[in-house]
Amino acid sequence: MPIAVDIDVMLARRKMSVGELAERVGITPANLAVLKNGRAKAVRFATLAALCEVLECQPGDLLRWETENETETEAETEDASNS
């Protein structure tokens, strides 16, 4: 998917766990994991706003567009590292 999700980057910068973020945003850790790992098909603006509020960031800090080639290269790199 050409939209990449960088929630993990912001979590590391804020030294916050997935569980803590999920609790503070008001979503389940499982739903946050789906979003964080780029498997979500959509995100509600209310959820995005809550994420930005808790992480003290802008939507562009969490979401970015990349070309299909970048997406394929990242997927290949991830598959190789999981082997």
HUURNOR-V53567 format. One record per backbone hydrogen bond with DSSP energy under -0.5 kcal/mol. CO is the residue of the C=O (numbers start at 0). NH is the residue of the N-H. E is the energy in kcal/mol with one decimal. If there is no record, write none. Layout:
# HUURNOR-V53567
CO,NH,E + CO,NH,E
This chain:
# HUURNOR-V53567
1,3,-0.6 + 1,65,-3.2 + 3,5,-0.5 + 3,63,-2.2 + 5,9,-1.6 + 6,10,-2.7 + 7,11,-2.1 + 8,12,-2.2 + 9,13,-2.1 + 10,14,-0.7 + 10,15,-2.3 + 11,14,-0.7 + 16,20,-2.3 + 17,21,-2.8 + 18,22,-2.3 + 19,23,-2.5 + 20,24,-2.4 + 21,25,-2.3 + 21,26,-2.0 + 27,31,-2.3 + 28,32,-2.3 + 29,33,-2.0 + 30,34,-2.0 + 31,35,-3.3 + 32,36,-2.5 + 33,38,-2.2 + 33,39,-0.9 + 34,37,-1.5 + 43,47,-2.6 + 44,48,-2.9 + 45,49,-2.1 + 46,50,-2.6 + 47,51,-2.5 + 48,52,-2.4 + 49,53,-2.6 + 50,54,-2.7 + 51,55,-0.9 + 51,56,-1.8 + 57,60,-2.0 + 57,61,-0.6 + 58,61,-1.3 + 58,62,-2.3 + 61,5,-3.5 + 63,3,-3.5 + 66,70,-2.0 + 67,71,-2.6 + 68,72,-2.3 + 69,73,-2.3 + 70,74,-2.2 + 71,75,-2.3 + 72,76,-2.3 + 73,77,-2.6 + 74,78,-2.5 + 75,79,-2.1 + 76,80,-2.0 + 77,81,-1.5 + 78,82,-0.6 + 79,82,-0.7
